[in-house]
Amino acid sequence: MTSYYCILALLACLTLAGCATQGSAPQTSVLPPQTQYDAVLTDHRGARLSINQLAGELAEADVVVVGEYHGHHGAHLLQSLLQSALYQQRPQQVLTMEQFTLDDQGELDRYLAGDTGESELIADTDAWPNYKASYRPLVEFARNHGLPVLAANAPAHTVRCVGRQGVDYLQQLTTTERRRLPRDAFIDTPAYREKFFATMASGHGSADISTRMKNTYRAQLLRDNTMAAQVIRALDAYPGHQVIHVTGTFHAEERLGMVAVLETRRPDLNVAVISPVFWQNGDSLAELTRTNGSKGDFLYYLQPLPDEYKDQERHREAMMQQFRNAADVRCD
């Protein structure tokens, strides 16, 4: 192992709250994450793991799905460390990303080939605002090692218009546009449907499922189904490669969302799910394991993010502004 990878392994152990003995029982005395970069990594039973131990556990997986809280430093650092640790075991690796849409693949390929610069990539793909801080390390690792990167999300405009008009909007797409999407683009499961509407109801103060809410769910399914299809395309295009897929945790935890679709389409695959959990003050690792053990095959605990709003009226106005901005989208 080169000195670079020795340093990386040491950083991983220090960053992820120590190199614990694999297979140990849940430890009630474990300290919670001390900074927004820290993570406490465990299996679903609460046994502590280092990043290298986790990579060893994942060596035989066909697909490693790493859920994230978008914009959380600890989540993005863990993704980068795990990408590198997995590469040491299986250099044949493909990265698939929710953060780029099918429309972005050409620009992504040009950047990976060295034909364009990063600012051009960001501008031409309308990359997420936190690209440089959160996703640059993943893309640069792939680029520097000559690894494929596949855009996995459905086109943003199509998602928005399905959210507004429902599944019939797909009939307005050209033949070429429709062929890029999964043939059956709205596969779901009862558990995911129940979770989605319960989550939306808790944020809107009502359990009533309106037509707009149903269409919002269909837009969510379009994302999930497209991501699952892109993971399968990656496996077909690069036989023998391990796929690392990064996505928001709602799309994957409890093996729902895109994971359920993936396993429906390809039940032969060995899919591992890694989910983040916020470690609230006063929680013990044993308590967290009992509450969250079903969220993934492996868990990583993070400091909670700060509240976005204390003023509920300002929060409401911000949400209304998002809806007003969405109204500018033309779907005819």
PyMOL commands that set and color helices and strands:
alter all, ss='L'
color gray80, all
select helices_A, chain A and resi 3-15+51-57+73-89+102-112+118-125+131-144+156-165+167-172+175-180+190-204+211-237+249-251+253-255+258-265+285-295+312-326
alter helices_A, ss='H'
color red, helices_A
select strands_A, chain A and resi 40-43+63-68+93-101+149-153+242-248+271-278+298-302
alter strands_A, ss='S'
color yellow, strands_A
deselect
rebuild
show_as cartoon
